[in-house]
């Protein structure tokens, strides 16, 4: 078994430079030790990093992030950029189509092209900077298209580490979405912190809702999340790094230190993601 990372950002030197080093809204989060890892990798180098960590596949979103302060996109990664990157190792690198709700039906058509033509396995939403909550009608055409295409949508839930309104990603908002779209697979990523138990409750309630244990170092996971992964939620949780926020080898070492049952660890790191994203 090799792990599947449900959220890994563009790792290339050009991608790291553009979306982290040169982005004033991301710079504060990458100082000291973390900054050492912001040089980026070629695809061959990165696959070697994944191999050493025991990671088989990563899902890379073409993220659409809107700055709340500047009221403009600060990440507008083209689907084509991620498709080209994934094409360098299609058995290891998999795309997720980022969603900008302001693109309306043109954005829906772009989502469909990304899935049908580029082989992307899902969609990705970062709602905070748009100022639109996850249960707003602006997102519903995208949810409907994902349900029609049979692909999951990964949505960040919980607080926003950037200076953006966290209420846009409150996990409870997904209750409405899951009820309206029972055929849509929803992954609430970044653990939902500080509303972790709210996210756990939704994953337990809805057959089509999963909890993404991504973006937060496993050593700091809420004890309720660890219990959920290790017991009644072992079929409902997936793992991710939000690389370069977390480093793969270090994150997996921290998962191993949690004392999970072998079956729970296997499902968290591989089996659930393989099933959800059809990998």
Phi, psi and omega in degrees: 000127172241140189293157174241123179265116185280355180205102178226124184277169180308118188261357185289158177306319180293318180294315179298318180296313185290316189264352179231298186298316184266000181266112184298337181277345178259337185306320183298339184269357184231074177240165176061233184301317183298326184295336179298336185264008184265032175269336181085170183223152163290165179300318180299317179296318184292322177298325177293322176297316179296318179301316181296327181276346183086030180253129182267316184222152173227146175258126187244114180276146170272074193302141172240102180247132178250132178286126177290320183292319185262352180053046179205155178296131171252342166235120176223068187285121180295144175302325182296326179296315180288323178299318179295317179297313181295331179295343179283341177203069189296342177276352183237330186247129186228137184269151168236136185273114177291147185243128170248105186298337181288347176280351174050227188291334174294322176295324177296318178294323177295321177300315180296319178296319181299321181284311187282323185262326184259352178078018177298149185252011179174186179238168184217132180232130171238096195277341197303304185292339177286342181070026183238120180293156187296340179261015180282150181300337179300331180270345189297323176298328179287318176300316181298319180294319178298318178297318179297319182280345181075033179241150180285162169241128177262120181239136175283130177233162185098196182286162174262124178291332173284165180280078182219160184288112185294336182300338179296336184245023178299128184305324184301338178299332181288346177301314178298316183296315182295324179291320183284328183238073182294344179267000181265128175275124185241128175247113176274101188272170179067025170071344184084001182304137008270010180257050185299314182293331174297317179292321177299317182298320180291319179296325179286324184287315190256130177296335185260010181245134179234155180257124177265109179274071185234161170077348177239132181301131182306330180296342180254006180301143176301136179305328178295325178293316180298317178297319181296314179299325188270001184218249188290346180255015186294339176265003188240010184233143177230162188245147175200168184250330194058038179310136012269014178299316172241149178261140191299309184297316181296318181295318180291324175301321179289324174299316181297333181280355182282345180076031179291152171296151182304318181294321180292319178298315181299318180291318180298312188276339186218299196300315183295316179294321179300321180287313186294316185263004178056053183258000000 
